[in-house]
């Protein structure tokens, strides 16, 4: 299974974005499950998690990988990363005023905190698992198949994979 960093931005005010710290405080739990609203930094629903066929091992605590993360991991040259992928996706749709990278909803990222220690583990989901997210407001959803190939978050072989997604318009 592949970790997917996921963000949402209000298309009318891109400074309103999906916010993990606001989400945790609103849900009163660390990880959303099917039926939960995903909350913005304005403390209102942006997305609704309608379905989750996985075991629910998602992460709301870890920041998106960036060039600085890879430098800390010993990488000497540029490495593809989720933060740069997010900015590139936003630019492609004309959103240029976002100058920060909010912490993403890391779908299928298995990073439990046990006895106050973070563990970087392979996903526990299986091929074919999926989530269904429904937009509650007009928003741009950005997803990055995490290119992490040093830690085993994308599997014990540390090999990122392609991700499939579908967009439905029910209007």
Residue frames relative to the residue before (quaternion, step in Angstrom):
aa qw qx qy qz dx dy dz
X 1.0000 0.0000 0.0000 0.0000 0.00 0.00 0.00
X 0.3355 -0.7544 0.5469 0.1386 3.55 -1.18 0.64
X 0.4091 -0.6789 0.5524 0.2581 3.58 -0.98 0.87
X 0.0884 -0.7832 0.6149 0.0275 3.56 -1.02 0.88
X 0.2652 -0.7397 0.6007 0.1473 3.57 -0.60 1.18
X 0.0697 -0.8294 0.5530 -0.0380 3.56 -0.73 1.12
X 0.0202 -0.7786 0.6265 -0.0296 3.54 -0.94 1.02
X 0.0882 -0.7494 0.6454 0.1187 3.55 -1.35 0.22
X 0.0989 -0.7820 0.6151 0.0164 3.55 -1.08 0.87
X 0.4744 -0.6389 0.5259 0.3002 3.57 -1.00 0.84
X 0.3897 -0.7536 0.4747 0.2343 3.61 -0.60 1.08
X 0.6697 0.4837 -0.2981 0.4783 3.61 1.19 -0.43
X 0.7668 0.0584 -0.0271 0.6387 3.57 1.29 -0.44
X 0.1814 -0.8506 0.4832 0.1007 3.60 0.30 1.25
X 0.5553 0.5838 -0.4166 0.4210 3.60 1.20 -0.12
X 0.5924 0.4587 -0.3784 0.5436 3.57 1.31 -0.04
X 0.0736 0.8173 -0.5561 0.1320 3.53 -0.62 1.17
X 0.6341 -0.4832 0.4331 0.4206 3.53 -1.32 0.32
X 0.0717 -0.8280 0.5556 -0.0229 3.58 -0.75 1.06
X 0.3724 -0.7578 0.4954 0.2041 3.55 -0.54 1.18
X 0.6614 0.4950 -0.3379 0.4510 3.64 0.92 -0.73
X 0.6535 0.4802 -0.3129 0.4944 3.60 1.07 -0.66
X 0.6093 0.5574 -0.3375 0.4517 3.57 1.09 -0.72
X 0.6801 0.4870 -0.3000 0.4586 3.61 0.79 -0.99
X 0.6695 0.4977 -0.3084 0.4571 3.59 0.92 -0.84
X 0.6756 0.4918 -0.2955 0.4630 3.59 1.01 -0.78
X 0.7273 0.4213 -0.2392 0.4862 3.58 0.91 -0.92
X 0.2771 -0.7788 0.5039 0.2507 3.56 1.24 -0.53
X 0.6824 0.3600 -0.3059 0.5578 3.54 1.09 0.88
X 0.6076 -0.6277 0.3744 0.3108 3.54 -1.24 0.44
X 0.8011 0.1768 -0.0621 0.5684 3.59 1.10 -0.62
X 0.4099 -0.7065 0.5098 0.2700 3.61 -0.86 0.87
X 0.1656 -0.7539 0.6271 0.1048 3.53 -1.28 0.50
X 0.7271 -0.4064 0.3045 0.4619 3.56 -1.30 0.20
X 0.7453 0.3454 -0.2996 0.4852 3.53 -0.92 1.02
X 0.6221 0.5682 -0.3407 0.4172 3.60 1.20 -0.38
X 0.3993 -0.6553 0.5869 0.2581 3.52 -1.25 0.65
X 0.2793 -0.7274 0.6025 0.1727 3.56 -1.07 0.80
X 0.2999 -0.8405 0.4470 0.0612 3.51 -0.51 1.35
X 0.3956 -0.7086 0.5395 0.2245 3.57 -1.15 0.72
X 0.6538 -0.4826 0.4059 0.4183 3.53 -1.36 0.04
X 0.6284 0.4700 -0.3427 0.5165 3.61 1.29 -0.05
X 0.4693 -0.7297 0.3847 0.3151 3.55 1.37 0.35
X 0.5807 0.5203 -0.4235 0.4611 3.54 0.92 0.95
X 0.6124 -0.5741 0.3901 0.3784 3.57 -1.14 0.57
X 0.1652 -0.7574 0.6250 0.0919 3.54 -1.12 0.84
X 0.7847 0.0758 0.0071 0.6151 3.53 1.00 -0.97
X 0.2296 -0.7211 0.6296 0.1760 3.53 -1.30 0.35
X 0.2927 -0.7232 0.5924 0.2011 3.59 -0.87 0.91
X 0.1962 -0.8280 0.5195 0.0778 3.57 -0.21 1.30
X 0.8039 0.0177 0.0317 0.5936 3.56 0.96 -0.91
X 0.0258 0.7487 -0.6624 -0.0061 3.51 -1.32 0.49
X 0.1552 -0.8258 0.5384 0.0646 3.56 -0.30 1.25
X 0.5415 0.5995 -0.4105 0.4229 3.58 1.27 -0.06
X 0.6359 -0.5163 0.3961 0.4149 3.55 -1.29 -0.16
X 0.5888 -0.6306 0.3476 0.3671 3.58 1.25 0.27
X 0.4394 0.6768 -0.4803 0.3438 3.61 1.18 0.31
X 0.2243 0.7311 -0.5995 0.2361 3.54 -0.02 1.40
X 0.3175 -0.7566 0.5436 0.1767 3.58 -1.23 0.37
X 0.1043 -0.7872 0.6053 0.0544 3.57 -1.07 0.82
X 0.6185 0.5918 -0.3214 0.4049 3.60 1.26 0.08
X 0.7182 0.4782 -0.2534 0.4374 3.60 0.99 -0.79
X 0.4545 -0.6776 0.5163 0.2603 3.57 -0.97 0.95
X 0.6128 -0.5297 0.4323 0.3963 3.55 -1.26 0.42
X 0.5175 -0.6027 0.4907 0.3579 3.56 -1.13 0.62
X 0.0214 -0.7740 0.6327 -0.0144 3.53 -1.18 0.69
X 0.7358 -0.4167 0.2810 0.4539 3.56 -1.26 0.12
X 0.6475 0.5319 -0.3226 0.4402 3.59 1.04 -0.74
X 0.6006 0.5478 -0.3510 0.4647 3.59 1.10 -0.66
X 0.6863 0.4786 -0.2887 0.4654 3.56 0.91 -0.90
X 0.5948 0.5408 -0.3665 0.4685 3.61 1.07 -0.61
X 0.6576 0.5036 -0.3052 0.4699 3.59 0.97 -0.87
X 0.6842 0.4596 -0.2772 0.4938 3.58 1.17 -0.56
X 0.6435 -0.5817 0.2989 0.3977 3.59 1.29 0.22
X 0.4653 0.6690 -0.4594 0.3534 3.60 1.22 0.11
X 0.3068 -0.7967 0.5023 0.1371 3.58 -0.77 1.06
X 0.7563 0.3077 -0.1750 0.5502 3.59 1.15 -0.55
X 0.7161 -0.4195 0.3133 0.4616 3.55 -1.29 0.12
X 0.0801 -0.7709 0.6313 0.0291 3.57 -1.09 0.80
X 0.5303 -0.6000 0.4868 0.3490 3.58 -0.93 0.86
X 0.0453 0.8122 -0.5784 0.0605 3.59 -1.01 0.76
X 0.6462 -0.5745 0.3598 0.3505 3.53 -1.23 0.61
X 0.6149 0.5487 -0.3642 0.4338 3.59 0.99 -0.72
X 0.6807 0.4686 -0.2938 0.4804 3.60 0.83 -0.92
X 0.6151 0.5411 -0.3458 0.4574 3.61 1.06 -0.72
X 0.6417 0.5253 -0.3242 0.4553 3.60 0.99 -0.85
X 0.6754 0.4897 -0.3004 0.4623 3.60 0.83 -0.97
X 0.6489 0.5163 -0.3201 0.4582 3.61 0.96 -0.83
X 0.6523 0.5083 -0.3183 0.4636 3.60 0.95 -0.83
X 0.6571 0.5036 -0.3171 0.4627 3.59 0.93 -0.84
X 0.6402 0.5210 -0.3275 0.4599 3.60 0.96 -0.82
X 0.6367 0.5512 -0.3297 0.4267 3.60 1.00 -0.84
X 0.7477 0.3413 -0.2215 0.5247 3.61 1.10 -0.53
X 0.6419 -0.5974 0.2966 0.3782 3.57 1.25 0.47
X 0.5316 0.5835 -0.4390 0.4292 3.61 1.19 0.29
X 0.0326 0.8403 -0.5340 0.0875 3.54 -0.30 1.31
X 0.6245 0.5804 -0.3442 0.3932 3.60 1.21 -0.23
X 0.5247 0.5818 -0.4426 0.4363 3.63 1.21 0.17
X 0.0725 -0.8320 0.5497 -0.0195 3.57 -0.50 1.24
X 0.6952 0.3886 -0.2538 0.5489 3.60 1.25 0.27
X 0.3283 -0.7203 0.5732 0.2117 3.53 -1.27 0.37
X 0.2856 -0.7596 0.5558 0.1804 3.60 -0.39 1.16
X 0.5686 -0.5509 0.4597 0.4024 3.57 -1.18 0.39
X 0.3530 -0.7708 0.4933 0.1945 3.58 -0.77 0.99
X 0.4572 -0.5361 0.5962 0.3848 3.47 -1.44 0.00
X 0.1826 -0.8015 0.5651 0.0705 3.57 -0.47 1.22
X 0.2110 -0.8050 0.5453 0.1004 3.54 -0.05 1.32
X 0.8636 0.1063 -0.1344 0.4741 3.54 -1.05 0.97
X 0.4647 0.6542 -0.4629 0.3765 3.60 1.20 0.39
X 0.2054 -0.8055 0.5534 0.0534 3.54 -0.62 1.25
X 0.2514 0.7642 -0.5420 0.2429 3.56 0.13 1.33
X 0.0124 -0.8352 0.5498 -0.0047 3.59 0.47 1.13
X 0.2888 -0.6966 0.6240 0.2047 3.51 -1.26 0.54
X 0.0184 0.8010 -0.5929 0.0812 3.56 -0.50 1.25
X 0.8325 -0.0640 -0.0246 0.5497 3.55 -0.72 1.16
X 0.6777 -0.5380 0.2496 0.4347 3.52 0.98 1.09
X 0.6068 0.5019 -0.3767 0.4879 3.60 1.15 0.57
X 0.3710 -0.7283 0.5419 0.1958 3.55 -0.90 1.03
X 0.1376 -0.7809 0.6067 0.0572 3.57 -0.99 0.90
X 0.2443 -0.7557 0.5966 0.1156 3.57 -0.88 1.05
X 0.0790 0.8441 -0.5161 0.1219 3.57 0.01 1.32
X 0.5954 -0.5434 0.4347 0.4016 3.58 -1.21 0.38
X 0.6154 -0.5419 0.4077 0.4017 3.59 -1.17 0.46
X 0.3102 -0.7408 0.5656 0.1872 3.56 -1.16 0.63
X 0.5012 0.6388 -0.4264 0.3986 3.55 1.29 0.08
X 0.3542 -0.7294 0.5437 0.2165 3.55 -1.26 0.23
X 0.6507 -0.4955 0.3746 0.4367 3.60 -1.17 0.42
X 0.7490 0.3578 -0.2936 0.4741 3.55 -0.98 0.91
X 0.5124 0.6105 -0.4403 0.4133 3.60 1.21 -0.23
X 0.0120 0.8109 -0.5839 0.0372 3.55 -1.09 0.69
X 0.2361 -0.6974 0.6436 0.2089 3.48 -1.42 0.15
X 0.2134 -0.7247 0.6360 0.1576 3.53 -1.27 0.51
X 0.0707 -0.7837 0.6171 -0.0049 3.53 -0.74 1.16
X 0.1488 -0.7788 0.6045 0.0772 3.56 -0.94 0.90
X 0.4193 -0.6896 0.5288 0.2627 3.58 -0.92 0.91
X 0.2635 -0.7571 0.5832 0.1311 3.55 -0.95 0.97
X 0.7515 0.1586 -0.1025 0.6321 3.57 1.24 -0.58
X 0.6190 -0.4924 0.4187 0.4462 3.59 -1.27 0.11
X 0.2059 0.7936 -0.5446 0.1767 3.56 -0.40 1.18
X 0.3762 -0.6582 0.5995 0.2568 3.49 -1.35 0.41
X 0.1599 -0.7704 0.6119 0.0801 3.55 -0.76 1.05
X 0.1251 -0.7807 0.6115 0.0297 3.55 -0.84 1.08
X 0.0326 -0.7872 0.6158 -0.0124 3.55 -0.91 0.99
X 0.0750 -0.7838 0.6161 0.0217 3.55 -0.99 0.91
X 0.3356 -0.6879 0.6044 0.2211 3.55 -0.81 1.02
X 0.4000 -0.7666 0.4435 0.2360 3.56 -0.27 1.27
X 0.3153 -0.7841 0.5062 0.1718 3.61 -0.73 1.03
X 0.2920 0.7812 -0.5065 0.2190 3.61 1.24 0.31
X 0.0554 0.8077 -0.5809 0.0839 3.56 -0.69 1.16
X 0.5686 0.5723 -0.3876 0.4459 3.57 1.22 0.48
X 0.7382 0.2731 -0.1625 0.5951 3.57 1.00 -0.88
X 0.5469 -0.6830 0.3819 0.2977 3.64 -1.02 0.67
X 0.2913 0.7936 -0.5044 0.1760 3.64 1.08 0.48
X 0.7090 0.3796 -0.2545 0.5370 3.60 1.24 -0.35
X 0.7542 -0.3095 0.1695 0.5538 3.58 1.23 0.48
X 0.6580 -0.5501 0.3464 0.3800 3.55 -1.20 0.53
X 0.6721 0.4757 -0.3116 0.4742 3.60 1.14 -0.47
X 0.3739 -0.7716 0.4474 0.2541 3.61 1.35 0.07
X 0.4772 0.6650 -0.4338 0.3766 3.56 1.00 0.83
X 0.3303 -0.7378 0.5526 0.2026 3.61 -0.53 1.13
X 0.1912 -0.7830 0.5865 0.0797 3.56 -1.16 0.71
X 0.6036 -0.5240 0.4452 0.4037 3.54 -1.30 0.21
X 0.2300 -0.7428 0.6142 0.1341 3.53 -1.27 0.52
X 0.2402 -0.7477 0.5982 0.1591 3.54 -1.08 0.72
X 0.0399 0.7793 -0.6249 0.0255 3.55 -1.09 0.76
X 0.1872 -0.7533 0.6187 0.1211 3.51 -1.30 0.42
X 0.1907 -0.7464 0.6265 0.1181 3.53 -1.13 0.73
X 0.1230 -0.7884 0.6018 0.0354 3.55 -0.81 1.06
X 0.1506 -0.7451 0.6405 0.1087 3.55 -1.11 0.69
X 0.1521 -0.8369 0.5243 0.0405 3.55 -0.34 1.28
X 0.4424 0.7041 -0.4541 0.3199 3.60 1.23 0.23
